[in-house]
Amino acid sequence: MDLGLAGKVALVTGSGRGIGAEIARTFAREGARVVVSDIDLAAARQVAAALNAGGAQAIAARCDVCSKDEVAKMVANATEAFGGVDILVNNAGFNKDRYLTKMDETEWDAVVDTILKGAFHCSRAVLPGMMARKWGRIVNISSRSVFGNPGQTNYSTAKLGLVGFTRALSLEQAKFGITVNAIAPGFVETELMRANPTYETLRDTAVAKNPVGFLGAPDDIASATAFMASERARYITGVTLYVTGGRFSS
Ligand SMILES: NC(=O)c1ccc[n+]([C@@H]2O[C@H](COP(=O)([O-])OP(=O)(O)OC[C@H]3O[C@@H](n4cnc5c(N)ncnc54)[C@H](O)[C@@H]3O)[C@@H](O)[C@H]2O)c1
C-alpha cells in the first residue's frame, strides 16, 4: 500500500530518541522530509544525521515544546528548509510518577505542560499553513494511561486531555482537509521506561497482563502513526487508536 507520504514534510516533537525517533525514521523511509525536533539538540542532530546519511532529507531543531517562542522558531526553520509542515506529530512527553498526596506542583506542571501546552503551541504554529494548503495531519501521542494508573494522576490527566484536544480540534479542522487523531500506546520499551526505578517489575507485570503476551516496540507505534498521517487515512479523524496489545485497564 502506498501511504502517499513521499515529499510531505513531517515534524515530530521529541524525536531525538525512543518512539519519536522511530516515527521520524518511518516517515523518512516513506519518502517524507523530516524535522527531527527535541529539547535535546545533540540527540536530534544524531537522528537527523543518520537519516540524511541514508539518503533521506532531514533537519534537526532544538525546541522545548512548552515555549511558544521556541515552537515558532522551529516551525519557521522547517518552513525555510522545506516550505511548510504537512504533518505534525505531538510526541514529546514524559511521566513523573508519584501518588497525588506526595506530588508537588512542579511535577504536576512539568508533565501537564509538556503534553498539553506542547500540543497547543505546536498545533497552533502549523495550522495556518495546513489550512492554506487544505491538507494536514496532526497525530497526538496519548497513552493507555488514560484509563488511570496509580501514581500517574498528572500523566493520566494530560494524556486523556490530549484525547479531548484531538476530538475538539478534529471537528474544527475537518473542513480544511486536516485530520487530527491520537495514538495511545501501551508499554513500549524505550529509555523512558528503562529509566524507571521499578522498570523490571513494570516490564514483567506488563508482559504478564498483556493479552498478546509481549511488549510493544517503537515500530508498532511508528507504523500506526504513519498510517494515521497518510493519504489512506483521509476518512479517519477524531479517533484514538489503542496500540496496546489488547490491554486497556491497569
Ligand atoms: N514508552 C512507552 O511505553 C509509552 C507508552 C505510552 C505513551 N508514551 C508516550 O510516547 C511519547 C514518547 O515516549 P518515549 O517512550 O519514546 O520517551 P523517551 O523519553 O524515550 O523520548 C521522549 C523524547 O521527548 C523529549 N522531550 C521531553 N520533554 C520535551 C520538551 N519539553 N520538548 C521537546 N522534547 C522533549 C526527550 O528529550 C526525549 O528525546 C511520550 O509522549 C510518552 O508519554 C510512551
The ligand as a Tripos MOL2 file, in Angstrom:
@<TRIPOS>MOLECULE
LIG
   44    48     1     0     0
SMALL
NO_CHARGES

@<TRIPOS>ATOM
      1 N1          7.3170    4.1830   26.1540 N.am      1 LIG1
      2 C1          6.0690    3.8940   26.4760 C.2       1 LIG1
      3 O1          5.7640    2.7980   26.9640 O.2       1 LIG1
      4 C2          4.9680    4.8770   26.2120 C.ar      1 LIG1
      5 C3          3.6530    4.4520   26.4370 C.ar      1 LIG1
      6 C4          2.6180    5.3520   26.1950 C.ar      1 LIG1
      7 C5          2.8770    6.6200   25.7410 C.ar      1 LIG1
      8 N2          4.1800    7.0000   25.5520 N.ar      1 LIG1
      9 C6          4.4000    8.3660   25.0770 C.3       1 LIG1
     10 O2          5.1540    8.3350   23.8940 O.3       1 LIG1
     11 C7          5.9510    9.5180   23.7940 C.3       1 LIG1
     12 C8          7.4060    9.1410   23.5810 C.3       1 LIG1
     13 O3          7.8260    8.3400   24.6590 O.3       1 LIG1
     14 P1          9.2200    7.5650   24.6790 P.3       1 LIG1
     15 O4          8.9950    6.3200   25.4480 O.co2     1 LIG1
     16 O5          9.7900    7.4990   23.3300 O.co2     1 LIG1
     17 O6         10.0580    8.5720   25.6050 O.3       1 LIG1
     18 P2         11.5990    8.9930   25.5660 P.3       1 LIG1
     19 O7         11.8580    9.6010   26.8950 O.co2     1 LIG1
     20 O8         12.4490    7.8610   25.1230 O.co2     1 LIG1
     21 O9         11.6250   10.1250   24.4390 O.3       1 LIG1
     22 C9         10.9470   11.3370   24.6400 C.3       1 LIG1
     23 C10        11.7100   12.4500   23.9750 C.3       1 LIG1
     24 O10        10.9980   13.6760   24.2380 O.3       1 LIG1
     25 C11        11.9420   14.6760   24.5310 C.3       1 LIG1
     26 N3         11.3110   15.7330   25.3370 N.ar      1 LIG1
     27 C12        10.9790   15.7030   26.6400 C.ar      1 LIG1
     28 N4         10.4720   16.8800   27.0190 N.ar      1 LIG1
     29 C13        10.4640   17.6780   25.9300 C.ar      1 LIG1
     30 C14        10.0500   19.0160   25.6830 C.ar      1 LIG1
     31 N5          9.5530   19.7920   26.6670 N.pl3     1 LIG1
     32 N6         10.1740   19.5000   24.4260 N.ar      1 LIG1
     33 C15        10.6920   18.7420   23.4390 C.ar      1 LIG1
     34 N7         11.1190   17.4790   23.6130 N.ar      1 LIG1
     35 C16        11.0010   16.9530   24.8410 C.ar      1 LIG1
     36 C17        13.0530   13.9730   25.2740 C.3       1 LIG1
     37 O11        14.2820   14.7180   25.2190 O.3       1 LIG1
     38 C18        13.1280   12.6480   24.5300 C.3       1 LIG1
     39 O12        14.0570   12.6860   23.4710 O.3       1 LIG1
     40 C19         5.7150   10.2990   25.0840 C.3       1 LIG1
     41 O13         4.7120   11.2710   24.8750 O.3       1 LIG1
     42 C20         5.1990    9.2390   26.0300 C.3       1 LIG1
     43 O14         4.3990    9.7760   27.0540 O.3       1 LIG1
     44 C21         5.2330    6.1690   25.7820 C.ar      1 LIG1
@<TRIPOS>BOND
     1     1     2 1
     2     2     3 2
     3     2     4 1
     4     4     5 ar
     5     4    44 ar
     6     5     6 ar
     7     6     7 ar
     8     7     8 ar
     9     8     9 1
    10     8    44 ar
    11     9    10 1
    12     9    42 1
    13    10    11 1
    14    11    12 1
    15    11    40 1
    16    12    13 1
    17    13    14 1
    18    14    15 2
    19    14    16 1
    20    14    17 1
    21    17    18 1
    22    18    19 2
    23    18    20 1
    24    18    21 1
    25    21    22 1
    26    22    23 1
    27    23    24 1
    28    23    38 1
    29    24    25 1
    30    25    26 1
    31    25    36 1
    32    26    27 ar
    33    26    35 ar
    34    27    28 ar
    35    28    29 ar
    36    29    30 ar
    37    29    35 ar
    38    30    31 1
    39    30    32 ar
    40    32    33 ar
    41    33    34 ar
    42    34    35 ar
    43    36    37 1
    44    36    38 1
    45    38    39 1
    46    40    41 1
    47    40    42 1
    48    42    43 1
@<TRIPOS>SUBSTRUCTURE
     1 LIG1         1 GROUP 0 **** ****
